[in-house]
Amino acid sequence: MTYEDDAAKLHEISRELPAIDLDATSAERIAFRARQDVGRAPSAKRFIEPVIATIVTGSYAVWAVLKVLEALS
């Protein structure tokens, strides 16, 4: 497929979509925010919670294993 084929198919599909019921200002604001995120990697902040959860869970698992070993001794 070429770029022209893709563009024609997209234009054909877009005719069947319902009209957007947003005012022009809101639509432009949404488009502006979407363009800012295109091509960017996910934020490093989204990995903080899983790392904290892993640390807490891991430390609890180590503590539990130590208590089991203590009870068996």
CORMOHU-V792424 format. One record per residue. N is the residue number from 0. RES is the residue in one small letter. OMEGA is omega in whole degrees, 0 to 359 (NA if undefined). Layout:
BEGIN
N,RES,OMEGA
N,RES,OMEGA
END
This chain:
BEGIN
0,m,179
1,t,179
2,y,181
3,e,178
4,d,179
5,d,180
6,a,179
7,a,179
8,k,179
9,l,179
10,h,179
11,e,180
12,i,184
13,s,177
14,r,182
15,e,182
16,l,177
17,p,180
18,a,179
19,i,181
20,d,176
21,l,173
22,d,186
23,a,181
24,t,179
25,s,180
26,a,179
27,e,179
28,r,178
29,i,179
30,a,179
31,f,179
32,r,180
33,a,180
34,r,179
35,q,184
36,d,183
37,v,177
38,g,180
39,r,176
40,a,177
41,p,180
42,s,178
43,a,180
44,k,183
45,r,178
46,f,183
47,i,182
48,e,178
49,p,179
50,v,179
51,i,179
52,a,178
53,t,179
54,i,181
55,v,180
56,t,179
57,g,179
58,s,177
59,y,180
60,a,177
61,v,179
62,w,180
63,a,179
64,v,178
65,l,179
66,k,177
67,v,179
68,l,177
69,e,180
70,a,180
71,l,183
72,s,NA
END
